[in-house]
Amino acid sequence: MLTIKRLKVLVCLVVWVFVATTASWGYTGPDISGPGVQGDALSADPTYQNRSVPKQQFPAQSQRGSYTSRGTGGSSHSGQVYRSPYQPSVAPLPAPCGPQGCPVPGVIGPAAQGPAPGMFGLFSPQGMGFGSCFGPILPHVGSKQFEVRAQVWYPSLYRSDVVWGTNGIGGIGTDLDLKEDLGLGPNQYLGVYEGRCQIRCNWGLRFIFNPINYRANHNPQNIFWFGNQVFSAFVNTLTVWDRYRYRAELVYDWFHKPNAVSSLFAGYEMYDDKLTISQLNLSRSKSKTLGLYTAGASIERVIRDIGSATVSTECRWSAVFDYDHFGWDGLWVGRIYMPMNCGRYGYLEGGYRWVAHDTSQPTNTEKLQLAGPTAGMGLIF
């Protein structure tokens, strides 16, 4: 009986070794013809479902440009891919992307390397961007470049109420209209000069200088009080108004695409203002120097190309303010860029500018609005 039991155990061991050896040859045997039986096909046998079977790896591109297939035995065959007959055909994977990542389909330019760093790209060198764009490219001042522009502005005094001083008995002085009561011309040619230095891809410094100069001789129809002094009617009166605006701003291009640029800016504005009224040997001057804070936004977008030139439009709006003063400055222009060598551009522009300023004090009130067409030229270098 002991001999029969030992014989049965020996037969079972031989059968088990034969089955295991056959299974291992079917998975790794390099000498079999055809693709052979892969490890995934063995999963159909319920006796092997609970065993840990290494899975086939996806083909990868070798340094010589050929595809290799690696099994559990570590053997490789260049230029040939083995697939399981029980699985659908899988196309070879493309070559691995470079160190900057895979390009995003349908996106061109810097955005093709994937999302920009930072919070939604807010502080990335390219600025924020949404989606893709194709078509004409908007010329824009680049890093370490400069932009200068000069405009001729032809505004009208739409609102010019000025009160300064009292009427001699403690009341508020006369509310004067600079155009109706003092004869300042409805239109005057003024200059606006602007310079910008781009210190980084999307950060720049901008400086604006806007002198306002009016002169007029007029015979007022009524007596009026100005600077605690009464002025007679029907007497030749000279009015001189000079205002010099100086503005410095930090500009951030928060949205920057090849066809559009939107910017946020903030800074400081100082202006020297002097209004002088003279009559015979009597003269009074209202003079002040103010420092105001500024903040605003702008957007410029390309329209189309005309030959080698590019047509765009820009809208800019800003506010100036402090405790007792508030004003705004709006600008819309259409622009034509003409390319020059080495990334330089010249442009011509035309549009409309609107400037307003309010001062609210009991005996020093000022409400001024100037608006009119503007034309200019600029250079990016």
Order of alpha helices (4+ residues) and beta strands (2+ residues): alpha-beta-beta-beta-beta-beta-beta-beta-beta-beta-beta-beta-beta-beta-beta-beta-beta
